[in-house]
């Protein structure tokens, strides 16, 4: 009994020392690597965030993928096809990063499919016209870049390194989307109207992508302390607005916010209130297209079972031939 108590006490001391070493690394901007000791809360936070990011990349293929066969030109079709393939690759990078934390990819997908894990609710909005594809590239990918650039400095090494490549590709996606909007904004009255309508529908959901106000976020403060996140939700949202408003002005399109105006004293744009009821309804429910998105995702996973089995069989056979040699 005494021996057990001593062992338990020693274990607590060791954990305390390990935690102090962990926090020292965080403070000194030394990346935490998979074999390093880390608090269980840190590991779970990373799994939740990286998995949600990965799921968003995979689900996010659907709204744009629906327009590949309806793209107006061959050039646009090729560009959109390449972009959707990029998003798939981003999901794979991120699932690989999550696996370094000791969780299997299959488990992450099972949790997504049964509703235990979430993806960004921005992808539950419908893409009604071709202009939506431009607006997604400009606004949604633009918002993602603002958030993800800061994640290149996140404290977990595999996540940070994955984000470096993802940000380079997302930057191209944003330019591609903005280029589409430029073309539409210089087009016919019908095309200009289509571009304005897409901006009207995607502006507010894009602002919601950064999450609730910091005071209402259940994860922000601890994530910031561990440097998983490097900037707050509100800081990132403000930066996105400050970057995007001049771009809209160049397009001669109107951002659907009558309270939007430059505040000289703050050095930032002031903007109107976000409809957080819409945000929480989307987070806690299927949204406009959530059921459809998940059904499509699960069907694709089940229909691809034979591909995964074939790949595993080939890998086993290939591995066996190497051992024999």
C-alpha positions as CSV (number, residue, x, y, z in Angstrom):
1,X,0.0,0.0,0.0
2,X,2.8,2.4,1.0
3,X,4.8,1.4,-2.1
4,X,1.8,2.2,-4.3
5,X,1.3,5.6,-2.7
6,X,5.0,6.4,-3.2
7,X,4.8,5.4,-6.8
8,X,1.7,7.5,-7.4
9,X,3.3,10.5,-5.7
10,X,6.5,10.1,-7.8
11,X,4.3,9.9,-11.0
12,X,2.6,13.2,-10.2
13,X,6.0,14.8,-9.6
14,X,7.3,13.5,-12.9
15,X,4.2,14.7,-14.8
16,X,4.6,18.1,-13.2
17,X,8.2,18.3,-14.3
18,X,7.3,17.1,-17.8
19,X,4.5,19.7,-18.0
20,X,7.0,22.5,-17.0
21,X,9.4,21.3,-19.7
22,X,6.5,21.3,-22.2
23,X,5.4,24.8,-21.3
24,X,9.1,26.0,-21.5
25,X,9.2,24.7,-25.1
26,X,6.0,26.5,-25.9
27,X,7.4,29.7,-24.4
28,X,10.6,29.4,-26.3
29,X,8.8,28.8,-29.6
30,X,10.2,25.2,-29.9
31,X,7.9,23.0,-31.8
32,X,6.3,20.1,-30.0
33,X,6.9,16.9,-32.0
34,X,5.0,13.6,-31.9
35,X,7.5,11.8,-29.6
36,X,7.6,14.6,-27.1
37,X,5.6,14.5,-23.9
38,X,2.4,16.6,-24.1
39,X,-0.6,17.1,-21.8
40,X,-3.6,15.0,-22.7
41,X,-5.6,18.1,-23.1
42,X,-3.2,19.5,-25.7
43,X,-3.3,16.2,-27.6
44,X,-7.1,16.2,-27.6
45,X,-7.3,19.9,-28.6
46,X,-5.0,19.2,-31.6
47,X,-7.0,16.1,-32.7
48,X,-10.2,18.1,-32.5
49,X,-8.8,21.1,-34.5
50,X,-6.8,19.2,-37.1
51,X,-9.6,16.7,-37.7
52,X,-12.2,19.4,-38.1
53,X,-9.8,21.2,-40.5
54,X,-9.2,17.9,-42.5
55,X,-13.0,17.1,-42.6
56,X,-13.7,20.6,-43.9
57,X,-11.2,20.2,-46.7
58,X,-12.9,16.9,-47.8
59,X,-16.5,18.1,-47.4
60,X,-15.5,21.4,-49.0
61,X,-14.9,19.5,-52.3
62,X,-18.6,19.0,-52.8
63,X,-20.0,22.6,-53.3
64,X,-17.4,23.4,-55.9
65,X,-17.2,19.8,-57.4
66,X,-20.9,20.2,-58.4
67,X,-19.9,22.8,-60.9
68,X,-17.0,21.0,-62.6
69,X,-19.3,19.7,-65.4
70,X,-21.0,23.0,-65.7
71,X,-18.0,25.3,-65.9
72,X,-18.4,27.9,-68.7
73,X,-15.1,27.1,-70.5
74,X,-12.6,24.3,-70.7
75,X,-10.0,26.5,-69.0
76,X,-12.3,27.1,-66.1
77,X,-13.1,23.4,-65.9
78,X,-9.5,22.4,-65.7
79,X,-8.8,25.1,-63.1
80,X,-11.7,24.0,-60.9
81,X,-10.9,20.3,-61.2
82,X,-7.3,21.1,-60.1
83,X,-8.6,23.1,-57.2
84,X,-10.9,20.4,-55.9
85,X,-8.0,17.9,-56.2
86,X,-5.9,20.2,-54.1
87,X,-8.5,20.3,-51.4
88,X,-8.5,16.5,-51.3
89,X,-4.7,16.6,-50.9
90,X,-5.0,19.1,-48.1
91,X,-7.3,16.8,-46.2
92,X,-4.8,13.9,-46.6
93,X,-1.9,16.1,-45.3
94,X,-4.1,17.0,-42.3
95,X,-5.3,13.4,-41.6
96,X,-1.6,12.4,-41.6
97,X,-0.8,15.2,-39.1
98,X,-3.6,14.0,-36.9
99,X,-2.3,10.4,-37.0
100,X,1.0,11.5,-35.4
101,X,-1.1,12.1,-32.3
102,X,-2.0,8.4,-32.0
103,X,-5.4,8.3,-33.6
104,X,-6.2,6.3,-36.7
105,X,-7.6,7.9,-39.9
106,X,-10.5,5.4,-39.9
107,X,-11.5,6.5,-36.5
108,X,-11.5,10.2,-37.5
109,X,-13.7,9.3,-40.5
110,X,-16.0,7.2,-38.4
111,X,-16.5,10.1,-36.0
112,X,-17.3,12.4,-38.8
113,X,-19.8,10.0,-40.4
114,X,-21.6,9.4,-37.1
115,X,-21.8,13.1,-36.2
116,X,-19.2,13.1,-33.3
117,X,-16.9,15.4,-35.2
118,X,-17.8,18.5,-37.2
119,X,-16.5,20.4,-40.2
120,X,-16.8,24.1,-41.1
121,X,-20.5,25.0,-41.5
122,X,-19.6,27.3,-44.5
123,X,-19.8,24.2,-46.7
124,X,-23.5,23.7,-45.9
125,X,-24.5,26.6,-48.0
126,X,-25.5,25.9,-51.6
127,X,-23.7,27.0,-54.7
128,X,-26.5,28.4,-56.8
129,X,-24.6,30.0,-59.7
130,X,-21.2,30.0,-61.3
131,X,-20.5,33.3,-59.5
132,X,-20.6,31.3,-56.2
133,X,-17.5,29.5,-57.3
134,X,-15.7,32.8,-57.7
135,X,-17.1,34.1,-54.4
136,X,-15.9,30.9,-52.6
137,X,-12.4,31.3,-53.9
138,X,-12.3,35.0,-53.1
139,X,-14.0,35.0,-49.8
140,X,-14.0,31.5,-48.3
141,X,-10.5,30.7,-49.3
142,X,-9.5,34.2,-48.5
143,X,-10.8,33.8,-44.9
144,X,-9.1,30.4,-44.7
145,X,-5.8,31.9,-45.7
146,X,-6.0,34.6,-43.0
147,X,-6.6,32.0,-40.4
148,X,-4.1,29.4,-41.8
149,X,-1.2,31.8,-42.2
150,X,-1.1,32.1,-38.4
151,X,-1.3,28.3,-38.1
152,X,2.0,28.0,-39.9
153,X,3.4,29.1,-36.6
154,X,1.3,26.8,-34.5
155,X,3.2,25.0,-31.7
156,X,2.7,21.4,-33.0
157,X,5.4,20.7,-35.6
158,X,3.5,18.3,-38.0
159,X,0.5,20.7,-38.2
160,X,2.6,23.7,-38.8
161,X,4.6,22.0,-41.6
162,X,1.4,20.8,-43.3
163,X,0.0,24.4,-43.2
164,X,3.0,25.8,-45.0
165,X,2.2,23.9,-48.2
166,X,-1.6,24.2,-47.8
167,X,-1.3,28.0,-47.5
168,X,0.7,28.2,-50.8
169,X,-2.0,26.3,-52.6
170,X,-4.9,28.2,-50.9
171,X,-3.3,31.5,-51.9
172,X,-3.5,30.4,-55.5
173,X,-7.1,29.3,-55.0
174,X,-8.0,32.8,-53.6
175,X,-6.4,34.5,-56.6
176,X,-8.2,32.2,-59.0
177,X,-11.6,33.0,-57.3
178,X,-10.9,36.7,-57.3
179,X,-10.0,36.5,-61.0
180,X,-13.4,34.9,-61.7
181,X,-15.1,37.8,-59.9
182,X,-13.1,40.4,-61.9
183,X,-14.2,38.8,-65.1
184,X,-17.9,38.8,-64.0
185,X,-17.7,42.3,-62.7
186,X,-16.4,43.5,-66.1
187,X,-19.1,41.6,-67.9
188,X,-22.7,42.1,-68.9
189,X,-25.3,43.5,-66.6
190,X,-26.5,40.0,-65.9
191,X,-23.0,38.8,-64.9
192,X,-22.5,41.8,-62.7
193,X,-25.8,41.1,-61.0
194,X,-24.8,37.5,-60.5
195,X,-21.5,38.5,-58.9
196,X,-23.2,40.9,-56.6
197,X,-25.7,38.3,-55.6
198,X,-23.0,35.8,-54.8
199,X,-21.2,38.4,-52.6
200,X,-24.4,39.2,-50.8
201,X,-24.9,35.5,-49.9
202,X,-21.3,34.6,-49.0
203,X,-20.1,37.7,-47.2
204,X,-21.7,37.1,-43.7
205,X,-21.0,33.3,-43.7
206,X,-17.4,34.1,-44.5
207,X,-17.1,36.3,-41.4
208,X,-18.7,33.5,-39.3
209,X,-15.9,31.2,-40.4
210,X,-13.6,32.7,-37.8
211,X,-15.9,31.4,-35.0
212,X,-17.7,33.2,-32.2
213,X,-16.4,36.2,-30.3
214,X,-13.5,35.2,-28.1
215,X,-15.5,35.8,-25.0
216,X,-18.0,33.1,-26.2
217,X,-15.5,30.6,-27.5
218,X,-15.0,27.5,-25.3
219,X,-11.6,26.7,-26.8
220,X,-9.9,29.9,-27.7
221,X,-8.2,30.9,-24.5
222,X,-6.5,27.5,-23.8
223,X,-5.6,27.1,-27.5
224,X,-4.0,30.5,-27.4
225,X,-2.1,29.7,-24.2
226,X,-0.7,26.5,-25.8
227,X,0.0,28.5,-29.0
228,X,-2.1,26.1,-31.0
229,X,-3.8,29.3,-32.1
230,X,-1.7,32.4,-32.6
231,X,-4.4,35.0,-33.0
232,X,-7.9,35.4,-31.6
233,X,-11.1,34.9,-33.7
234,X,-11.9,38.6,-33.6
235,X,-8.4,39.6,-34.6
236,X,-8.4,37.3,-37.6
237,X,-11.9,38.4,-38.6
238,X,-10.9,42.1,-38.5
239,X,-7.8,41.4,-40.6
240,X,-9.9,39.6,-43.2
241,X,-12.4,42.5,-43.4
242,X,-9.6,45.1,-43.7
243,X,-8.0,43.1,-46.6
244,X,-11.2,42.3,-48.4
245,X,-13.1,45.6,-48.5
246,X,-10.6,47.3,-50.9
247,X,-10.8,44.3,-53.1
248,X,-14.6,44.7,-53.3
249,X,-14.1,48.4,-54.1
250,X,-11.9,47.5,-57.0
251,X,-14.6,45.1,-58.3
252,X,-17.1,48.0,-57.9
253,X,-19.3,45.6,-55.9
254,X,-21.1,46.5,-52.7
255,X,-20.5,44.6,-49.5
256,X,-23.9,43.9,-47.9
257,X,-23.3,45.8,-44.7
258,X,-24.7,49.4,-44.4
259,X,-22.6,49.9,-41.2
260,X,-19.3,49.1,-42.9
261,X,-17.0,52.2,-42.8
262,X,-13.4,53.0,-42.2
263,X,-12.5,54.1,-38.6
264,X,-9.5,56.4,-38.8
265,X,-9.0,56.3,-35.0
266,X,-8.8,52.5,-34.9
267,X,-7.1,52.1,-38.2
268,X,-9.7,49.4,-39.1
269,X,-13.1,49.0,-40.7
270,X,-16.1,49.1,-38.4
271,X,-18.8,46.6,-39.4
272,X,-22.3,45.6,-38.5
273,X,-23.5,42.9,-36.1
274,X,-23.1,39.2,-37.3
275,X,-26.3,37.1,-37.1
276,X,-25.0,34.7,-34.5
277,X,-28.4,32.9,-34.4
278,X,-27.7,31.8,-37.9
279,X,-24.2,30.7,-37.0
280,X,-25.3,28.6,-34.0
281,X,-28.2,27.1,-36.0
282,X,-25.6,26.0,-38.6
283,X,-23.2,24.7,-36.0
284,X,-25.8,22.7,-34.1
285,X,-27.9,21.6,-37.1
286,X,-27.5,20.4,-40.6
287,X,-27.9,23.8,-42.1
288,X,-29.2,24.2,-45.7
289,X,-27.2,21.3,-47.2
290,X,-25.7,19.5,-44.3
291,X,-27.8,16.3,-44.7
292,X,-27.0,16.2,-48.4
293,X,-23.3,16.8,-47.8
294,X,-23.0,14.0,-45.2
295,X,-25.0,11.5,-47.3
296,X,-22.7,12.2,-50.3
297,X,-19.6,11.8,-48.1
298,X,-20.7,8.5,-46.5
299,X,-21.8,7.1,-49.9
300,X,-18.4,8.0,-51.4
301,X,-16.6,6.4,-48.5
302,X,-18.6,3.2,-48.7
303,X,-18.3,3.0,-52.5
304,X,-14.6,3.4,-52.2
305,X,-14.1,0.5,-49.9
306,X,-12.9,-1.8,-52.8
307,X,-10.2,0.8,-53.6
308,X,-8.9,0.8,-50.1
309,X,-9.0,-3.0,-49.9
310,X,-7.1,-3.2,-53.2
311,X,-4.5,-0.8,-52.0
312,X,-4.0,-2.7,-48.8
313,X,-3.7,-6.0,-50.7
314,X,-1.1,-4.5,-53.0
315,X,0.8,-3.1,-50.1
316,X,0.9,-6.5,-48.3
317,X,2.0,-8.2,-51.5
318,X,4.6,-5.6,-52.2
319,X,5.9,-5.7,-48.6
320,X,6.2,-9.5,-48.8
321,X,8.2,-9.4,-52.0
322,X,10.7,-7.0,-50.4
323,X,11.1,-9.3,-47.4
324,X,11.6,-12.3,-49.8
325,X,14.3,-10.4,-51.6
